């Protein structure tokens, strides 16, 4: 798993939070999508977000850049964890309804371990089925509709079965 981390070490609080986030990620064998000690260009940020499976943002000390990056990550449909020190969560962040956004508060730095580990666990690809969309021709659609009616399966199950059968035939 690869994580994109949003935050800065401008304040004393952040200077302890970011190393803790990175430590927890390392302990859980999560790689970083970028070097957190260097400033990235816009293109490098886009590439790092594209590589990331998850995003963790220390949002206690809010900046325009952090908000912009978090929004960009959500736009790229990356599961994003916004971390706030207790009593600093903004009403806007708390009210956003997006299945890829998780907002959590922490009282002590040590609370981050549990929060981050739960977020990693919940977003581990092996634990979740993945979804993707693709375009099909009318002939394929009609075929799938007929087979679905005959077998009682939905179109996704039929396609999944066909792919699994094809994968098994290539493993032999």
Backbone as ProteinMPNN parsed JSONL, in Angstrom:
{"seq_chain_A": "XXXXXXXXXXXXXXXXXXXXXXXXXXXXXXXXXXXXXXXXXXXXXXXXXXXXXXXXXXXXXXXXXXXXXXXXXXXXXXXXXXXXXXXXXXXXXXXXXXXXXXXXXXXXXXXXXXXXXXXXXXXXXXXXXXXXXXXXXXXXXXXXXXXXXXXXXXXXXXXXXXXXXXXXXXXX", "coords_chain_A": {"N_chain_A": [[0.852, -1.17, 0.0], [0.42, 2.275, -0.663], [0.928, 5.565, 0.514], [-0.064, 8.954, 0.424], [1.02, 11.787, 2.057], [-0.176, 14.64, 3.687], [0.857, 17.649, 5.017], [2.756, 19.816, 7.191], [5.782, 20.885, 8.802], [5.693, 23.238, 10.191], [4.75, 24.167, 12.653], [5.254, 23.542, 16.183], [3.619, 21.491, 17.096], [2.917, 20.116, 14.697], [5.459, 19.271, 14.022], [5.824, 17.088, 15.585], [3.666, 15.466, 14.962], [3.711, 14.704, 12.188], [6.114, 13.047, 11.994], [5.165, 10.966, 13.623], [2.947, 10.024, 12.178], [4.297, 9.054, 9.904], [5.892, 7.124, 11.128], [3.936, 5.273, 12.056], [2.863, 4.487, 9.599], [5.124, 3.255, 8.464], [5.536, 1.14, 10.294], [3.353, -0.372, 9.642], [3.931, -1.288, 7.168], [3.472, 0.452, 5.021], [4.17, 2.321, 2.23], [5.562, 5.522, 1.368], [4.253, 7.91, -0.914], [5.784, 9.946, -1.741], [8.675, 11.996, -1.042], [8.705, 13.331, 2.061], [10.252, 15.391, 2.95], [10.929, 17.169, 1.028], [9.987, 19.809, -1.229], [7.409, 19.544, -3.559], [6.791, 19.832, -7.089], [3.859, 20.948, -8.901], [3.213, 19.006, -10.834], [4.615, 16.799, -9.838], [3.224, 16.398, -7.471], [0.693, 15.638, -8.454], [1.418, 13.231, -9.72], [2.286, 11.785, -7.462], [-0.082, 11.615, -5.965], [-1.525, 10.105, -7.765], [-0.139, 7.68, -7.563], [-0.74, 6.924, -5.0], [-2.558, 4.884, -2.683], [-3.963, 5.546, -0.468], [-4.64, 8.532, 1.504], [-3.33, 10.655, 3.959], [-3.932, 13.388, 5.976], [-2.671, 15.88, 8.013], [-4.613, 18.029, 9.452], [-4.884, 19.918, 11.417], [-3.593, 22.432, 11.662], [-4.701, 24.511, 9.586], [-4.243, 25.219, 6.169], [-4.413, 26.903, 3.014], [-3.159, 25.428, 0.997], [-3.111, 22.795, 2.085], [-5.86, 22.223, 2.25], [-6.544, 22.44, -0.459], [-4.988, 20.347, -1.54], [-6.108, 18.145, -0.195], [-8.716, 18.232, -1.25], [-8.086, 17.762, -3.923], [-7.128, 15.153, -3.754], [-9.474, 13.815, -2.984], [-10.956, 14.324, -5.263], [-9.596, 12.705, -6.988], [-10.503, 10.354, -6.094], [-9.324, 9.124, -3.857], [-9.103, 7.396, -0.812], [-9.264, 9.394, 1.991], [-7.891, 10.562, 4.97], [-8.561, 12.919, 7.306], [-6.925, 14.455, 9.875], [-7.458, 15.933, 12.972], [-6.504, 17.865, 15.763], [-8.075, 17.545, 18.913], [-11.04, 19.497, 19.267], [-10.428, 21.23, 17.156], [-11.463, 20.698, 14.724], [-13.002, 21.711, 11.733], [-16.267, 23.068, 11.029], [-16.982, 22.821, 8.333], [-15.303, 20.743, 7.316], [-16.224, 18.646, 8.906], [-18.782, 18.393, 7.964], [-18.749, 17.501, 5.364], [-19.871, 15.188, 3.074], [-18.657, 12.472, 1.866], [-17.813, 9.409, 0.597], [-15.18, 8.698, 0.488], [-13.91, 10.208, 2.366], [-12.635, 10.513, 5.599], [-12.944, 11.832, 8.755], [-11.209, 12.465, 11.636], [-10.552, 13.015, 15.11], [-7.952, 13.629, 17.499], [-6.663, 13.291, 20.82], [-4.181, 12.963, 22.032], [-0.855, 12.556, 20.77], [-0.196, 9.856, 20.679], [-2.653, 8.673, 20.198], [-2.9, 8.631, 17.507], [-1.854, 6.313, 16.396], [-3.765, 4.181, 16.664], [-5.928, 5.307, 15.23], [-4.858, 5.675, 12.626], [-4.047, 3.052, 11.982], [-6.529, 1.738, 11.921], [-7.699, 3.083, 9.768], [-5.968, 2.321, 7.685], [-6.41, -0.456, 7.702], [-9.144, -0.547, 7.062], [-9.063, 0.374, 4.462], [-7.497, -1.345, 3.027], [-6.713, -2.954, 0.095], [-6.916, -5.724, -0.299], [-8.867, -6.389, 1.495], [-11.203, -5.409, 0.524], [-13.612, -5.524, -2.133], [-12.963, -4.416, -5.423], [-14.021, -1.785, -7.592], [-14.859, -1.029, -10.951], [-15.599, 0.733, -13.964], [-16.702, 0.174, -17.333], [-17.102, 0.51, -20.888], [-19.433, -1.164, -22.978], [-20.478, -2.929, -25.929], [-23.682, -2.838, -27.614], [-24.416, -5.417, -28.398], [-22.946, -7.041, -26.609], [-24.089, -6.174, -24.231], [-26.775, -7.03, -24.595], [-26.357, -9.793, -24.717], [-25.314, -10.265, -22.11], [-27.544, -9.493, -20.619], [-29.438, -11.442, -21.388], [-28.162, -13.817, -20.487], [-28.04, -13.231, -17.768], [-30.729, -13.222, -17.12], [-31.346, -15.908, -17.634], [-29.608, -17.335, -15.874], [-29.985, -16.184, -13.405], [-28.111, -14.629, -12.237], [-26.43, -11.461, -11.689], [-25.21, -9.021, -14.102], [-22.602, -8.239, -13.471], [-21.676, -10.383, -11.904], [-21.627, -12.407, -13.82], [-19.649, -11.477, -15.623], [-17.471, -11.385, -13.83], [-17.247, -14.153, -13.242], [-16.547, -15.132, -15.79], [-14.051, -13.862, -16.157], [-12.591, -14.965, -14.015], [-12.59, -17.66, -14.781], [-11.089, -17.453, -17.135], [-8.659, -16.545, -16.018], [-7.944, -18.8, -14.478], [-7.512, -20.637, -16.545], [-5.176, -19.661, -17.663], [-3.321, -20.037, -15.678], [-2.629, -22.66, -15.682]], "CA_chain_A": [[0.0, 0.0, 0.0], [1.171, 3.524, -0.782], [0.205, 6.672, 1.143], [0.345, 10.343, 0.204], [0.866, 12.482, 3.333], [-0.303, 16.098, 3.581], [1.153, 18.312, 6.278], [4.018, 20.54, 7.214], [6.384, 20.911, 10.135], [5.848, 24.653, 10.531], [4.488, 24.406, 14.072], [5.825, 22.534, 17.079], [2.683, 20.373, 17.111], [3.096, 19.358, 13.457], [6.787, 18.672, 13.98], [5.711, 15.784, 16.266], [2.597, 14.677, 14.36], [4.135, 14.092, 10.928], [6.963, 11.876, 12.234], [4.339, 9.892, 14.183], [2.2, 9.459, 11.046], [5.248, 8.299, 9.087], [6.278, 5.951, 11.921], [2.829, 4.306, 12.025], [2.815, 3.947, 8.241], [6.259, 2.355, 8.315], [5.267, -0.054, 11.106], [2.303, -1.134, 8.962], [4.464, -1.587, 5.842], [2.885, 1.35, 4.026], [5.213, 3.159, 1.645], [5.178, 6.898, 1.076], [4.175, 8.224, -2.342], [6.697, 11.053, -2.021], [9.608, 12.346, 0.016], [8.03, 14.368, 2.842], [11.181, 16.458, 3.343], [11.175, 18.064, -0.102], [8.826, 20.47, -1.834], [7.113, 18.967, -4.859], [6.123, 20.663, -8.089], [2.472, 20.551, -9.108], [3.211, 17.752, -11.591], [5.056, 15.739, -8.926], [2.104, 16.167, -6.548], [-0.312, 14.875, -9.208], [1.945, 11.864, -9.88], [2.294, 11.139, -6.143], [-1.484, 11.299, -5.649], [-1.887, 9.002, -8.648], [0.481, 6.455, -7.043], [-1.222, 6.635, -3.647], [-3.785, 4.124, -2.425], [-4.65, 6.285, 0.594], [-4.081, 9.851, 1.813], [-3.486, 11.089, 5.345], [-3.643, 14.821, 6.076], [-2.726, 16.515, 9.318], [-5.374, 19.234, 9.119], [-5.049, 20.746, 12.606], [-3.206, 23.791, 11.287], [-5.253, 24.598, 8.242], [-3.704, 26.15, 5.18], [-5.06, 26.757, 1.715], [-2.496, 24.321, 0.295], [-3.569, 21.511, 2.626], [-7.246, 22.038, 1.816], [-6.523, 22.207, -1.898], [-4.465, 19.0, -1.773], [-7.121, 17.177, 0.263], [-9.787, 18.246, -2.252], [-7.541, 17.118, -5.113], [-7.095, 13.71, -3.467], [-10.858, 13.333, -3.051], [-11.341, 14.37, -6.668], [-8.975, 11.521, -7.585], [-11.167, 9.225, -5.432], [-8.421, 8.469, -2.916], [-9.567, 7.444, 0.572], [-8.51, 10.466, 2.632], [-8.08, 10.716, 6.404], [-8.217, 14.244, 7.84], [-6.662, 14.379, 11.31], [-7.548, 17.199, 13.692], [-6.352, 17.866, 17.212], [-9.394, 17.753, 19.537], [-11.624, 20.848, 19.288], [-9.975, 22.096, 16.068], [-12.114, 20.295, 13.476], [-13.846, 22.778, 11.202], [-17.621, 22.619, 10.681], [-17.006, 22.438, 6.925], [-14.707, 19.411, 7.173], [-17.087, 17.678, 9.576], [-20.064, 18.269, 7.279], [-18.584, 16.971, 4.007], [-20.34, 13.814, 2.931], [-17.962, 11.817, 0.761], [-17.456, 8.078, 1.11], [-13.722, 8.591, 0.54], [-13.374, 11.106, 3.392], [-12.763, 10.153, 7.007], [-12.479, 12.917, 9.617], [-10.981, 11.963, 12.996], [-9.839, 13.887, 16.044], [-7.092, 12.93, 18.452], [-6.339, 14.073, 22.0], [-2.734, 12.853, 22.212], [-0.134, 12.045, 19.603], [-0.257, 8.392, 20.701], [-3.947, 8.248, 19.658], [-2.786, 8.521, 16.054], [-1.551, 4.931, 16.018], [-5.018, 3.449, 16.496], [-6.716, 5.929, 14.16], [-4.228, 5.396, 11.327], [-4.101, 1.608, 11.727], [-7.915, 1.419, 11.518], [-7.883, 3.633, 8.428], [-5.23, 1.433, 6.779], [-7.129, -1.727, 7.665], [-10.417, -0.352, 6.346], [-8.812, 0.691, 3.061], [-6.598, -2.311, 2.419], [-7.351, -3.469, -1.106], [-7.216, -7.144, -0.145], [-10.048, -6.543, 2.33], [-12.376, -4.867, -0.155], [-13.755, -5.717, -3.567], [-12.711, -3.189, -6.168], [-15.035, -1.465, -8.585], [-14.457, -0.219, -12.088], [-16.617, 0.84, -15.001], [-16.202, 0.144, -18.696], [-18.141, 0.586, -21.905], [-19.633, -2.388, -23.749], [-21.338, -2.745, -27.104], [-25.074, -3.248, -27.429], [-24.451, -6.886, -28.503], [-22.486, -7.602, -25.329], [-25.126, -5.854, -23.242], [-27.912, -7.934, -24.808], [-25.907, -11.121, -24.315], [-25.267, -10.303, -20.645], [-28.921, -9.414, -20.124], [-30.048, -12.761, -21.599], [-27.53, -14.778, -19.577], [-28.457, -12.861, -16.414], [-32.107, -13.692, -16.959], [-31.322, -17.372, -17.63], [-28.879, -17.89, -14.725], [-30.363, -15.539, -12.14], [-26.979, -13.828, -11.766], [-26.402, -10.133, -12.297], [-24.211, -8.901, -15.168], [-21.263, -8.191, -12.87], [-21.294, -11.744, -11.515], [-21.319, -13.15, -15.042], [-18.339, -11.012, -16.098], [-16.477, -11.847, -12.854], [-17.067, -15.591, -13.46], [-15.797, -15.311, -17.038], [-12.661, -13.464, -15.918], [-11.959, -15.966, -13.144], [-12.374, -18.844, -15.615], [-9.96, -17.121, -18.021], [-7.453, -16.522, -15.183], [-7.61, -20.195, -14.139], [-6.983, -21.316, -17.734], [-3.81, -19.188, -17.905], [-2.43, -20.502, -14.609], [-2.265, -24.081, -15.913]], "C_chain_A": [[0.899, 1.235, 0.0], [0.313, 4.666, -0.25], [0.804, 8.012, 0.736], [0.037, 11.082, 1.504], [0.834, 13.99, 3.084], [-0.031, 16.685, 4.957], [2.469, 19.05, 6.167], [4.534, 20.546, 8.645], [6.579, 22.344, 10.612], [5.611, 24.939, 12.009], [5.116, 23.297, 14.905], [4.939, 21.295, 17.102], [2.872, 19.502, 15.869], [4.446, 18.668, 13.413], [6.809, 17.338, 14.733], [4.692, 14.887, 15.582], [3.062, 13.977, 13.085], [5.103, 12.924, 11.13], [6.173, 10.691, 12.808], [3.534, 9.216, 13.068], [3.118, 8.563, 10.216], [5.7, 7.034, 9.812], [5.191, 4.876, 11.858], [2.712, 3.684, 10.633], [3.925, 2.925, 8.028], [6.032, 1.045, 9.069], [4.213, -0.952, 10.462], [2.657, -1.439, 7.512], [3.772, -0.802, 4.731], [3.988, 2.272, 3.54], [4.67, 4.561, 1.4], [5.2, 7.13, -0.433], [5.169, 9.301, -2.731], [7.627, 11.244, -0.829], [9.0, 13.517, 0.787], [8.963, 15.507, 3.242], [11.478, 17.428, 2.205], [9.865, 18.672, -0.59], [8.635, 19.927, -3.234], [6.535, 20.013, -5.803], [4.69, 20.169, -8.238], [2.39, 19.201, -9.831], [3.628, 16.582, -10.711], [3.961, 15.397, -7.919], [1.056, 15.302, -7.232], [0.147, 13.428, -9.382], [1.927, 11.114, -8.554], [0.874, 10.75, -5.726], [-1.945, 10.117, -6.5], [-1.322, 7.671, -8.181], [-0.162, 5.993, -5.744], [-2.494, 5.796, -3.647], [-4.637, 4.852, -1.397], [-3.946, 7.619, 0.803], [-4.336, 10.135, 3.285], [-3.048, 12.543, 5.424], [-3.74, 15.263, 7.519], [-3.347, 17.887, 9.095], [-5.576, 20.163, 10.31], [-4.723, 22.204, 12.312], [-3.543, 23.974, 9.823], [-4.538, 25.642, 7.39], [-4.473, 25.917, 3.89], [-4.477, 25.553, 0.978], [-3.007, 22.969, 0.77], [-4.995, 21.222, 2.192], [-7.334, 21.726, 0.337], [-6.058, 20.791, -2.2], [-5.46, 17.929, -1.336], [-8.263, 17.092, -0.745], [-9.333, 17.546, -3.534], [-7.509, 15.597, -4.93], [-8.496, 13.118, -3.535], [-11.352, 13.321, -4.491], [-10.767, 13.163, -7.422], [-9.478, 10.231, -6.919], [-10.216, 8.42, -4.543], [-9.046, 8.525, -1.526], [-8.661, 8.396, 1.355], [-8.891, 10.568, 4.095], [-7.629, 12.112, 6.8], [-8.085, 14.105, 9.347], [-6.689, 15.775, 11.911], [-7.246, 16.957, 15.162], [-7.735, 18.163, 17.782], [-9.783, 19.224, 19.547], [-11.098, 21.772, 18.191], [-10.637, 21.741, 14.748], [-13.054, 21.409, 13.023], [-15.233, 22.238, 10.887], [-17.712, 22.164, 9.221], [-16.465, 21.028, 6.74], [-15.614, 18.347, 7.771], [-18.378, 17.433, 8.802], [-19.954, 17.69, 5.867], [-18.988, 15.505, 3.99], [-19.724, 13.215, 1.676], [-17.482, 10.479, 1.293], [-15.953, 7.876, 1.183], [-13.098, 9.462, 1.624], [-13.678, 10.581, 4.788], [-12.173, 11.3, 7.82], [-12.383, 12.367, 11.033], [-10.252, 13.01, 13.821], [-9.01, 13.029, 16.988], [-6.799, 13.869, 19.618], [-4.828, 14.114, 22.218], [-2.113, 12.278, 20.949], [-0.241, 10.524, 19.536], [-1.586, 7.858, 20.184], [-3.883, 8.016, 18.152], [-2.55, 7.087, 15.59], [-2.836, 4.165, 15.729], [-5.829, 3.995, 15.324], [-6.157, 5.549, 12.797], [-4.295, 3.911, 11.0], [-5.504, 1.178, 11.31], [-8.187, 1.899, 10.096], [-7.192, 2.746, 7.396], [-5.994, 0.124, 6.603], [-8.409, -1.621, 6.848], [-10.206, -0.154, 4.851], [-7.808, -0.231, 2.385], [-7.32, -2.987, 1.268], [-7.745, -4.93, -0.946], [-8.492, -7.368, 0.663], [-11.329, -6.088, 1.641], [-12.406, -5.31, -1.608], [-13.51, -4.373, -4.237], [-13.788, -3.01, -7.224], [-14.385, -0.718, -9.737], [-15.579, -0.253, -13.125], [-15.956, 0.718, -16.367], [-17.382, 0.157, -19.667], [-18.21, -0.736, -22.661], [-20.544, -2.075, -24.936], [-22.751, -3.206, -26.78], [-25.187, -4.774, -27.5], [-24.026, -7.546, -27.187], [-23.529, -7.347, -24.248], [-26.315, -6.809, -23.375], [-27.565, -9.363, -24.386], [-25.907, -11.254, -22.788], [-26.668, -10.281, -20.039], [-29.613, -10.771, -20.251], [-29.484, -13.796, -20.631], [-27.948, -14.494, -18.135], [-29.868, -13.372, -16.145], [-32.151, -15.218, -16.823], [-30.723, -17.935, -16.344], [-29.32, -17.326, -13.383], [-29.225, -14.737, -11.526], [-27.1, -12.426, -12.347], [-25.243, -10.068, -13.298], [-22.79, -8.883, -14.61], [-20.79, -9.576, -12.465], [-20.91, -12.572, -12.73], [-19.934, -12.768, -15.553], [-17.239, -11.482, -15.157], [-16.198, -13.337, -13.05], [-16.25, -15.867, -14.722], [-14.321, -14.957, -16.859], [-11.924, -14.473, -15.048], [-11.666, -17.249, -13.908], [-11.169, -18.625, -16.53], [-8.65, -17.103, -17.231], [-6.999, -17.927, -14.819], [-6.991, -20.916, -15.344], [-5.557, -20.877, -18.038], [-2.836, -19.639, -16.837], [-1.939, -21.913, -14.852], [-1.067, -24.215, -16.8]], "O_chain_A": [[1.985, 1.237, 0.581], [-0.884, 4.731, -0.528], [2.024, 8.179, 0.709], [-1.087, 11.012, 2.002], [1.679, 14.544, 2.38], [-0.626, 16.261, 5.947], [3.197, 18.924, 5.183], [3.796, 20.244, 9.582], [7.52, 22.634, 11.35], [6.21, 25.862, 12.561], [5.466, 22.239, 14.383], [5.444, 20.172, 17.125], [2.975, 18.28, 15.98], [4.571, 17.591, 12.83], [7.725, 16.54, 14.537], [4.833, 13.665, 15.615], [2.829, 12.78, 12.92], [4.929, 11.889, 10.488], [6.483, 9.538, 12.507], [3.446, 7.989, 13.016], [2.75, 7.44, 9.87], [5.875, 5.989, 9.186], [5.49, 3.704, 11.631], [2.484, 2.481, 10.509], [3.688, 1.852, 7.473], [6.307, -0.033, 8.543], [4.186, -2.157, 10.711], [1.789, -1.806, 6.719], [3.52, -1.325, 3.646], [4.66, 2.926, 4.338], [3.464, 4.755, 1.245], [6.063, 6.607, -1.137], [5.381, 9.551, -3.918], [7.384, 10.714, 0.255], [8.801, 14.59, 0.216], [8.509, 16.495, 3.82], [12.202, 18.404, 2.397], [8.785, 18.116, -0.387], [9.586, 19.857, -4.013], [5.874, 20.958, -5.372], [4.349, 19.09, -7.753], [1.577, 18.352, -9.466], [3.064, 15.493, -10.818], [3.791, 14.232, -7.557], [0.58, 14.331, -6.645], [-0.645, 12.501, -9.211], [1.589, 9.931, -8.52], [0.663, 9.663, -5.189], [-2.662, 9.238, -6.022], [-1.954, 6.633, -8.378], [-0.132, 4.806, -5.422], [-3.379, 5.968, -4.485], [-5.866, 4.792, -1.436], [-2.818, 7.822, 0.352], [-5.429, 9.884, 3.794], [-1.947, 12.898, 5.003], [-4.759, 15.053, 8.177], [-2.684, 18.801, 8.606], [-6.364, 21.104, 10.225], [-5.485, 23.102, 12.668], [-2.758, 23.631, 8.939], [-4.272, 26.764, 7.82], [-5.099, 24.874, 3.698], [-5.216, 24.753, 0.403], [-3.303, 22.094, -0.043], [-5.309, 20.096, 1.807], [-8.101, 20.858, -0.08], [-6.662, 20.103, -3.024], [-5.637, 16.924, -2.024], [-8.728, 15.997, -1.062], [-10.109, 16.821, -4.156], [-7.83, 14.85, -5.854], [-8.684, 12.033, -4.086], [-12.081, 12.415, -4.894], [-11.375, 12.665, -8.37], [-8.937, 9.152, -7.159], [-10.294, 7.192, -4.485], [-9.48, 9.594, -1.095], [-7.442, 8.225, 1.379], [-10.073, 10.652, 4.43], [-6.457, 12.457, 6.65], [-9.026, 13.686, 10.02], [-6.025, 16.687, 11.419], [-7.682, 15.96, 15.737], [-8.488, 18.945, 17.202], [-8.949, 20.092, 19.806], [-11.296, 22.984, 18.275], [-10.401, 22.414, 13.744], [-13.801, 21.974, 13.821], [-15.37, 21.073, 10.515], [-18.441, 21.222, 8.911], [-17.097, 20.204, 6.079], [-15.758, 17.263, 7.205], [-19.006, 16.385, 8.961], [-20.976, 17.417, 5.238], [-18.508, 14.697, 4.785], [-20.211, 13.426, 0.565], [-16.817, 10.421, 2.327], [-15.491, 6.968, 1.874], [-11.878, 9.457, 1.787], [-14.818, 10.25, 5.114], [-11.028, 11.695, 7.597], [-13.366, 11.858, 11.572], [-9.445, 13.784, 13.306], [-9.323, 11.866, 17.241], [-6.698, 15.083, 19.44], [-4.264, 15.159, 22.545], [-2.776, 11.599, 20.165], [-0.363, 9.963, 18.447], [-1.655, 6.701, 19.769], [-4.708, 7.296, 17.59], [-2.998, 6.698, 14.511], [-2.977, 3.566, 14.663], [-6.356, 3.227, 14.518], [-6.908, 5.145, 11.909], [-4.573, 3.544, 9.858], [-5.648, 0.332, 10.428], [-8.83, 1.201, 9.312], [-7.767, 2.45, 6.349], [-6.194, -0.341, 5.481], [-8.718, -2.499, 6.042], [-11.087, -0.483, 4.056], [-7.322, 0.068, 1.293], [-8.411, -3.53, 1.444], [-8.809, -5.333, -1.414], [-9.131, -8.413, 0.536], [-12.425, -6.359, 2.131], [-11.362, -5.457, -2.243], [-13.817, -3.322, -3.675], [-14.388, -3.98, -7.687], [-13.492, 0.107, -9.544], [-16.399, -1.171, -13.141], [-14.801, 1.104, -16.546], [-18.514, -0.152, -19.294], [-17.185, -1.352, -22.95], [-21.278, -1.086, -24.936], [-22.976, -3.888, -25.781], [-25.964, -5.368, -26.753], [-24.666, -8.487, -26.716], [-23.812, -8.229, -23.438], [-26.804, -7.336, -22.375], [-28.379, -10.053, -23.774], [-26.429, -12.225, -22.241], [-26.938, -10.974, -19.058], [-30.3, -11.203, -19.326], [-30.234, -14.56, -20.025], [-28.184, -15.426, -17.365], [-30.156, -13.891, -15.067], [-32.896, -15.754, -16.003], [-31.251, -18.893, -15.78], [-29.059, -17.924, -12.34], [-29.358, -14.222, -10.416], [-27.775, -12.214, -13.354], [-24.397, -10.961, -13.332], [-21.878, -9.451, -15.212], [-19.622, -9.912, -12.662], [-19.963, -13.357, -12.671], [-19.132, -13.643, -15.882], [-16.187, -11.931, -15.613], [-15.039, -13.751, -13.029], [-15.37, -16.728, -14.725], [-13.445, -15.668, -17.352], [-10.767, -14.8, -15.312], [-10.616, -17.863, -13.713], [-10.33, -19.512, -16.681], [-7.632, -17.593, -17.721], [-5.803, -18.219, -14.846], [-6.062, -21.709, -15.188], [-4.795, -21.649, -18.619], [-1.627, -19.627, -17.069], [-0.928, -22.322, -14.28], [-0.635, -25.33, -17.089]]}, "name": "protein", "num_of_chains": 1, "seq": "XXXXXXXXXXXXXXXXXXXXXXXXXXXXXXXXXXXXXXXXXXXXXXXXXXXXXXXXXXXXXXXXXXXXXXXXXXXXXXXXXXXXXXXXXXXXXXXXXXXXXXXXXXXXXXXXXXXXXXXXXXXXXXXXXXXXXXXXXXXXXXXXXXXXXXXXXXXXXXXXXXXXXXXXXXXX"}
